[in-house]
Structure formats: C-alpha cells, structure tokens
Amino acid sequence: MAKEQSQAELLSEKLSAKNEHFCKAMSDEEVKKADEYCEGYKDFLRRAKTERECVEYMIARAQSQGFTAYDSKKPYAPGDRVYLNNRGKSVIFAVMGKKGVSEGARIVASHIDSPRLDLKPMPLYEDSELGYFKTHYYGGIKKYQWVTVPLSLHGVVIRGDGESVKVNIGEDPGDPQFVITDLLPHLDKEQGKRTLLEGIKGEELNILIGSRPFKSDSGSDLVKLNILKILNEKYGIVEKDFISAELELVPALPVSDIGFDRSLIGAYGHDDRVCAYPAFTAAMASEEPEHTVVAVLSDKEEIGSDGNTGLNSSYLKYFIYDLAEAEGLRGRDVLSMSECLSADVNAGFDPTFPSVHDKLNCCNLNHGAVITKYTGARGKSGTSDASAEFVGKIRRMLDAAHVSWQIGELGKVDEGGGGTVAMYIANLNVDVVDLGVPVLSMHAPYEIVAKTDVYSTYRACFEFFRS
C-alpha cells in the first residue's frame, strides 16, 4: 500500500523548485528520439569544424529542403524558405510566417566559431632542421591543453592570381596530421615552475609540420623549401599566399559516444555548434509558422562578435529591415516587437571541481536545456540581463510543451563570467534570453555534452519558432 504523504511533503511538492534528472522522466521512446537526433548532430560535427564549413554544410542541407538565396527585391509568401550567406562565414535562414513580420520575428541566434589556433600571416619557418607553423590562438583557451594533440588544418587561401583554394588536411584516413610538442618530464624542471596558465606560452604554440629536406647539395632552410614545394604542387600556392589566407588548426579527434551507456558525446566544437545545430534544424522543421522564423548562425563570438560576420555588425539588422520594408513596415518597429533566444552553452556542473559553482544556481548534464538569465562577469558587466516578463513567457512556453529545462549561471559571482551574442541582439531593442546546452570541459580541444540536453535544446528552439 502506498505511503500517505505528509502535509509538509504535499506543500513542498506544490511550492518547492526541483532540479530533476531529465532521463528519469523520459519515456524509452523519448530517449530513443534524443539518441537518433544526436546521430545527425554527430555527423554535423564531423563535417563542419570551422565556421566556413558550417555555412557550407547548412546551406547545402537547406537547399535540399527548399531554401533559396534571399532576394530583397522579390516578394515572398507564407511558408517560403530563404537563406542569406554573409561572406561564407555567417548565415541566416528564414521561413516566412503567416503574419509576416507585422508582429515581429521569432529569432534564434547562435554562433558557429569555436576556439582554435590560427596561422600567423607569415607562419612557415625552419629551426634545427624541423619545419613549423607559427600560430595565434583564437578565443579563450587553456594553452597547455593544446599540446601533443593531433591537429588538422582547415581553411582557405586566396592566391596571388585571385583564385580561392580550399584546404582540409588531417581529417580523412591516410591524411597527415600536425602537432605541438612538449617537454618530457625528465627535462621540465624550469617549465614546472611556471603557473598552470603559463605552462605553455602563446609563442610556444608552434606546429610541427615536417622534417625532410629538399634534395640539394647546398642551400639553407631546405626542410622549409621542401614543404613549400609540396604545398605548391598540391595547391599552387607560394609563401606570400599565406598573407591572404584564413587557415585554422583544430583538433583531429573523433566524435565519439562517451560512457558505457553512450549517454554523452565527446567532440571538438560543442561550443557553440551544439546550439547552432538545434537552431538550424528547428528552422528546417518549420513549415508555415505564424510569425516569420529567423535562425542566425554567426561568426566571431569567441573574440567579441566584432567584424562584419559577427553579430556586433549590422547584417542581421539589415535583413530584418529588408523584411519589414517588403511589408511596408519600419524595421525598428519590427525589431521592437521581435523576440529572440540567444542559443549558447553554459558550464555544466563538474563534481571534480565543485568550488567554482553555486550549486543552487548551476546547471547539470541531463537536466535539459539551460536558461541563463544573464551572463557577464562579477557585477553583471557585459550582459543584457533578460527581463522577468520575457523569462516568464519562455518558462510558460517550455512547460506547456513539456520541454525539460533548468536555470543556470556561469559560475560563482566573483569567479565566473562570460559573454554571448545576447547583448548585441538586445541592443536592437529585442527581448532576448540565453538558452542552450550544459557543457563539460568547455573551450578544451575535447568537450562533453549529454544527448538529452541537445535534444531538449532542439525542442525548445522548435517550440519557440512556432509560438
């Protein structure tokens, strides 16, 4: 016979907030849906390791589902599907709503760049008969994590004749890979005196790329010359072409299920492709929404969202203005009526390092999508701080659709802090709040997420688009 609940238990059930493990409440069918959805996400991670590759992947998939390049001079009807490619490094997908943009748009904004190592403009050199690339790290990384990790080279080179050459080396079976070397423990006495953050310095992030000299009786830097010969034969490039190149070193690590139960995914680039993919696929799943749906996948977030492919620029604003003008409306009015989910990750609670979190206000893996009301650092600097009214509206939407969610902050008040694109959307007078996936080992070469959280974030984006 079931035990009768006490008055305190009944009152607690009614009034107290509970941070519950999503999987406990999920049916076997829902768990299966989450796992199946994440197979597509894993394929995306394998194919798209840079912002350029993300844009290419997404546009190709969108075109197969009826999306066409946006033309501001062309009239569109409800259900029409368009995309706007911004310089190959950021992209907007939109599905025209039955109400057009007369009551604003539903925007989900995420970013598709991730921490990495960029080549310097003149990167190639030889030292002690070994060939190297010099790098400049991109975004917030712990530099020591990137040594002795197999790396692949991705990007584009614009040759002197103007031709664009794509580069992708280190991903396919049989490809060579690259690496940053480190001292052996027998000889690291002086290195060991450095602080953890200075264990490897920025100018020591040099990529080992070869050791065989060009076959010649005389000459200097013959290893470097041999590498240039290989690159010229394969890509038709010369050393000066590095000046007009965007070449990125990223981990050449596999995308893998983690754990005996396969509940987690380990990969490079979860921040923030783990939110970009749900935003993108939710837009793909939108048929004839009430409000126009806009998924914006942006570049440069890891370095402040500046530049003409970052959300601190005007490309999203101009797109909304064009939609408004087509309906005889003012762009600023449409933006003021619009709503946005800034889809970005938060730091999942790691029980190995509990002291940096406030356990009442942190997010946990497998507890669903995390709402982050504000980010920023210490005194909330650099954040938009979503209004109570808008957070309440998103809560009601998620609860009505039975989407699992939780609340979270990015660490303790004086220890945490970070930024998302939310403040740049808020600066357009749009209601916005952060929502995304909890991540372990964020910004490391290999990050961890839970499959159920990825699926919850997709469902949140989908429900928001149809709200």
C-alpha positions in Angstrom: 0.0 0.0 0.0 1.4 3.5 -1.0 2.6 5.6 1.9 0.3 8.6 2.5 2.2 11.9 2.0 2.6 14.2 5.0 1.3 17.8 4.9 4.9 19.0 4.6 5.6 16.7 1.6 2.4 17.8 -0.2 3.3 21.5 0.4 6.9 21.0 -0.7 5.7 19.3 -3.9 3.5 22.3 -4.6 5.8 25.1 -3.7 9.5 24.0 -3.9 11.6 24.1 -7.1 13.1 20.8 -8.2 16.2 20.3 -10.3 15.5 16.9 -11.7 17.3 14.5 -14.0 15.6 14.6 -17.3 16.2 11.0 -18.2 14.2 9.8 -15.1 11.0 11.4 -16.5 11.7 10.5 -20.2 10.0 7.5 -21.8 12.1 5.0 -23.6 10.6 6.4 -26.8 11.8 9.9 -26.0 15.3 8.7 -25.1 15.4 6.9 -28.4 14.4 10.1 -30.2 17.1 12.0 -28.4 19.7 9.4 -29.4 18.6 9.4 -33.0 18.6 13.2 -33.2 22.2 13.3 -31.9 23.3 10.9 -34.7 22.6 13.8 -37.1 24.4 16.2 -34.8 27.5 14.0 -34.6 27.6 13.8 -38.4 27.4 17.6 -38.5 30.4 17.9 -36.0 32.5 15.5 -38.2 31.8 17.5 -41.4 31.9 21.1 -40.0 34.9 22.0 -37.9 35.1 25.7 -38.9 32.6 28.5 -39.4 33.1 28.3 -43.2 32.4 24.5 -43.2 29.3 25.1 -41.0 27.9 27.6 -43.5 28.6 25.2 -46.5 27.1 22.3 -44.7 24.0 24.2 -43.6 23.3 25.8 -47.0 23.7 22.5 -48.9 21.2 20.9 -46.5 18.8 23.8 -46.6 18.8 23.9 -50.4 17.8 20.2 -50.4 14.8 21.2 -48.2 13.6 24.0 -50.4 15.5 27.1 -49.2 16.7 29.6 -51.8 19.0 32.6 -51.7 17.3 35.6 -50.4 16.5 38.4 -52.8 15.3 41.6 -51.1 13.6 42.7 -54.3 11.5 39.6 -54.6 8.0 39.2 -52.9 7.7 36.2 -50.6 4.6 34.3 -49.4 3.9 32.4 -46.1 6.0 29.2 -46.0 8.7 30.5 -48.4 12.1 29.5 -47.2 15.2 31.6 -47.8 18.8 32.0 -46.7 21.3 34.8 -46.6 25.0 33.9 -46.9 27.2 36.6 -45.3 30.7 36.2 -46.7 30.8 32.5 -46.3 31.3 32.7 -42.5 27.8 33.5 -41.1 24.3 32.7 -42.4 20.7 33.5 -41.8 17.8 31.1 -42.5 14.2 32.3 -42.6 10.8 30.8 -43.0 8.1 33.4 -43.9 5.2 33.4 -41.4 1.5 33.7 -42.0 1.6 37.1 -40.2 4.8 38.1 -41.9 6.8 40.4 -39.6 3.8 42.6 -38.6 4.1 41.4 -35.0 7.9 40.9 -35.1 10.0 37.9 -35.9 11.0 34.8 -33.8 14.8 34.8 -33.8 17.2 32.2 -32.6 20.8 33.3 -32.7 23.8 31.1 -32.2 27.5 31.1 -33.2 29.5 28.7 -35.3 33.0 29.7 -34.5 35.0 27.8 -31.8 38.3 28.3 -30.0 41.2 27.2 -32.2 44.7 28.1 -33.4 45.0 30.4 -36.4 48.1 30.6 -38.6 50.0 33.9 -38.5 50.2 35.8 -41.7 53.8 34.6 -42.3 53.7 31.3 -40.4 56.3 29.0 -42.1 59.8 28.6 -40.7 62.6 26.1 -40.1 64.6 25.6 -36.9 67.2 22.9 -36.3 66.1 21.1 -39.5 62.5 20.9 -38.4 59.6 22.7 -40.1 57.0 24.7 -38.2 53.9 26.9 -38.5 53.6 29.9 -36.1 50.1 30.4 -34.7 48.0 33.0 -32.9 45.3 31.4 -30.7 41.7 32.4 -31.3 39.3 32.7 -28.3 39.7 31.8 -24.7 41.8 28.6 -24.4 44.0 26.9 -21.8 47.1 26.8 -23.9 48.6 23.7 -22.2 45.6 21.6 -23.3 46.5 22.0 -27.0 50.0 20.4 -26.9 50.5 16.8 -28.0 47.0 16.8 -29.5 46.7 15.7 -33.2 45.6 18.6 -35.3 44.1 19.1 -38.7 44.4 22.2 -41.0 41.3 23.8 -42.4 40.6 27.0 -44.3 41.0 28.9 -47.5 44.0 30.5 -49.3 43.5 33.4 -51.8 46.4 33.0 -54.2 48.2 35.9 -55.9 46.2 35.3 -59.0 42.9 35.7 -57.1 41.9 32.1 -57.1 40.5 30.7 -53.9 41.9 27.3 -52.7 40.2 25.3 -50.0 42.4 23.4 -47.6 41.3 20.4 -45.4 44.2 18.2 -44.3 44.2 15.7 -41.4 40.6 14.5 -41.3 40.5 11.7 -43.9 42.1 8.3 -43.3 45.6 8.4 -44.6 45.9 12.2 -44.2 49.0 13.6 -42.4 48.3 15.4 -39.1 50.1 18.0 -37.2 51.1 18.6 -33.5 52.6 20.9 -30.9 55.4 19.2 -29.0 56.0 19.4 -25.2 58.9 18.8 -22.9 59.4 15.4 -21.4 59.0 15.2 -17.6 62.7 14.4 -17.2 63.7 17.9 -18.5 60.8 20.2 -17.5 62.2 21.4 -14.1 62.1 25.1 -15.2 58.9 24.7 -17.1 57.3 23.2 -14.0 57.9 26.4 -12.1 55.5 28.3 -14.3 51.9 28.8 -13.3 49.4 26.4 -14.9 48.1 29.1 -17.3 51.7 29.9 -18.4 52.9 26.3 -18.7 52.7 26.8 -22.4 53.1 30.4 -23.7 51.4 31.8 -26.8 54.7 32.0 -28.8 55.3 28.3 -28.0 52.2 27.1 -29.8 54.3 26.2 -32.8 53.0 23.4 -35.1 55.4 20.7 -36.2 54.8 20.1 -39.9 57.8 18.3 -41.4 61.5 17.2 -41.1 62.7 16.1 -44.6 65.0 18.5 -46.5 64.7 19.3 -50.2 67.2 17.1 -52.1 70.0 19.6 -52.8 73.7 19.8 -52.3 73.5 23.3 -51.0 71.1 25.9 -49.7 69.5 26.9 -46.3 66.1 26.1 -44.9 65.8 23.0 -47.1 63.1 21.5 -44.9 61.0 24.7 -45.3 61.7 24.6 -49.0 60.5 21.0 -49.3 57.3 21.9 -47.5 56.8 24.9 -49.9 57.4 22.5 -52.8 54.7 20.1 -51.5 52.2 22.9 -51.0 52.9 24.4 -54.4 52.4 21.1 -56.1 49.2 20.3 -54.3 47.6 23.8 -54.1 49.6 26.0 -56.4 50.5 28.4 -53.6 53.7 30.2 -52.7 54.8 31.6 -49.4 53.4 35.1 -49.9 49.9 33.5 -50.4 49.8 32.8 -46.6 49.3 36.6 -46.2 45.8 36.3 -47.9 44.7 33.1 -46.2 42.5 32.0 -43.3 44.0 28.8 -42.1 42.9 27.2 -38.8 44.3 24.3 -36.7 41.6 22.3 -35.0 41.8 19.0 -33.1 41.8 16.0 -35.4 39.9 14.0 -32.7 37.0 11.7 -33.4 33.4 12.4 -32.5 32.5 9.7 -30.0 29.9 8.4 -27.7 31.2 8.7 -24.1 30.3 6.3 -21.3 29.2 2.7 -21.0 25.6 3.9 -21.5 26.5 6.1 -24.6 24.6 9.0 -23.0 27.3 11.6 -23.7 29.1 13.0 -26.8 32.7 13.9 -26.8 34.0 16.2 -29.6 35.7 19.4 -30.6 33.5 22.4 -31.1 30.4 21.8 -29.0 30.7 25.5 -28.0 28.6 26.6 -29.8 27.7 24.2 -32.6 25.7 22.2 -30.0 23.3 25.1 -30.0 23.7 26.1 -33.7 22.6 22.7 -34.9 19.3 22.7 -32.9 18.6 26.3 -34.1 19.3 25.3 -37.7 17.3 22.0 -37.6 14.4 23.7 -35.8 14.3 26.3 -38.7 14.4 23.4 -41.2 11.4 21.8 -39.4 9.3 25.0 -39.5 6.6 24.7 -42.2 4.2 27.6 -42.2 4.8 29.4 -38.8 2.5 32.2 -37.5 5.5 34.6 -37.2 8.4 34.7 -39.5 11.2 32.4 -38.2 14.8 33.6 -38.3 17.8 31.4 -37.4 21.1 33.4 -37.5 24.3 31.4 -37.2 27.1 33.9 -36.6 30.9 34.1 -36.6 33.4 35.8 -34.3 31.5 35.3 -31.0 34.6 33.8 -29.3 36.5 37.1 -29.8 33.8 39.6 -29.1 31.4 39.3 -32.1 33.2 42.2 -33.9 33.8 42.3 -37.6 31.3 42.2 -40.4 30.5 38.5 -39.9 29.9 38.9 -36.2 26.6 39.9 -34.5 28.1 43.2 -33.4 27.8 44.2 -37.0 24.5 45.2 -38.8 23.9 42.2 -41.1 21.0 40.8 -39.1 19.5 44.3 -38.6 19.7 45.0 -42.3 18.0 41.6 -43.0 15.1 42.4 -40.7 14.8 45.9 -42.2 14.5 44.4 -45.7 11.7 42.0 -44.4 10.0 45.0 -42.9 10.3 47.2 -45.9 8.8 44.5 -48.1 5.6 44.7 -46.0 5.6 48.5 -45.8 6.8 48.5 -42.2 9.6 50.2 -40.3 12.5 48.0 -39.5 12.9 49.4 -36.0 9.2 48.7 -35.2 9.6 45.1 -36.3 12.7 44.6 -34.2 11.0 46.1 -31.2 8.2 43.5 -31.5 10.6 40.6 -32.1 11.8 38.0 -29.6 15.0 36.0 -29.5 16.6 33.0 -27.9 20.4 33.5 -27.8 21.3 29.9 -28.1 24.6 29.4 -26.3 26.1 27.0 -23.9 26.6 27.2 -20.1 29.1 25.5 -17.9 27.8 22.2 -16.6 28.4 21.3 -13.0 31.6 19.2 -12.7 31.7 17.4 -9.3 35.5 17.1 -9.7 35.7 20.9 -9.4 32.6 21.9 -7.3 34.1 25.0 -5.7 33.6 27.3 -8.7 29.8 26.8 -8.8 26.9 27.9 -6.7 25.0 24.6 -6.6 21.7 26.3 -6.2 22.2 28.2 -9.5 24.3 25.9 -11.7 23.2 23.6 -14.5 23.6 19.9 -14.7 24.0 17.4 -17.5 20.8 15.5 -18.4 18.6 18.1 -16.7 17.5 19.7 -20.0 18.2 23.0 -21.8 19.5 25.7 -19.5 18.1 29.2 -19.4 20.8 31.7 -18.5 19.1 35.0 -17.5 22.3 36.9 -17.6 26.0 36.2 -18.2 28.7 38.9 -17.8 31.4 39.0 -15.1 31.3 39.9 -11.4 28.8 42.9 -11.4 27.0 41.6 -14.5 29.2 43.6 -16.8 28.8 42.9 -20.5 25.3 41.2 -20.3 21.8 42.0 -21.4 20.0 40.6 -18.2 16.7 39.3 -19.6 13.5 40.8 -18.1 11.3 38.9 -15.7 8.4 39.2 -18.1 10.3 37.6 -21.0 11.8 34.8 -18.9 8.3 34.1 -17.6 7.0 33.8 -21.1 9.7 31.4 -22.1 9.1 29.3 -18.9 5.4 29.0 -19.7 6.1 28.0 -23.3 8.6 25.3 -22.3 6.3 23.9 -19.6 3.3 23.9 -21.9 5.2 21.8 -24.4 6.8 19.5 -21.8 10.3 20.6 -22.7 12.8 19.8 -19.9 14.7 22.9 -18.8 16.7 24.3 -15.9 18.1 27.6 -14.8 21.9 28.3 -14.5 24.6 30.8 -14.0 28.2 30.7 -15.3 30.0 30.0 -12.1 30.1 31.9 -8.7 29.7 35.7 -8.7 33.4 36.6 -8.4 34.8 33.6 -10.2 32.6 33.2 -13.2 31.7 35.3 -16.2 31.5 35.1 -19.9 29.6 36.5 -22.8 27.2 35.5 -25.6 25.6 37.3 -28.5 22.5 38.2 -26.4 23.6 41.7 -25.6 24.1 42.5 -29.3 20.5 41.3 -30.1 19.2 43.3 -27.0 20.9 46.4 -28.3 18.4 46.2 -31.3 15.6 46.6 -28.7 14.7 42.9 -29.0 13.6 40.8 -26.0 16.2 38.1 -25.6 17.4 35.4 -23.2 20.1 32.8 -23.4 19.1 29.2 -23.7 21.4 26.3 -24.5 23.3 23.1 -23.5 25.4 22.5 -20.4 29.0 21.6 -21.4 31.8 19.9 -19.5 35.4 20.9 -20.3 34.2 24.0 -22.3 36.8 25.5 -24.6 39.0 22.4 -24.4 40.1 20.5 -27.5 37.5 17.8 -26.5 34.3 18.9 -24.8 31.4 16.8 -23.4 27.6 17.2 -23.7 24.6 15.0 -22.9 22.4 13.8 -25.7 19.2 14.5 -23.8 20.2 18.2 -23.3 21.0 18.6 -27.0 17.5 17.2 -27.9 15.8 19.4 -25.3 17.5 22.5 -26.8 16.2 21.5 -30.3 12.7 21.1 -28.9 13.0 24.5 -27.1 14.0 26.2 -30.4 11.2 24.4 -32.3 8.6 25.4 -29.8 9.8 29.0 -29.8 9.6 29.2 -33.6 6.0 28.0 -33.5 5.0 30.3 -30.6 
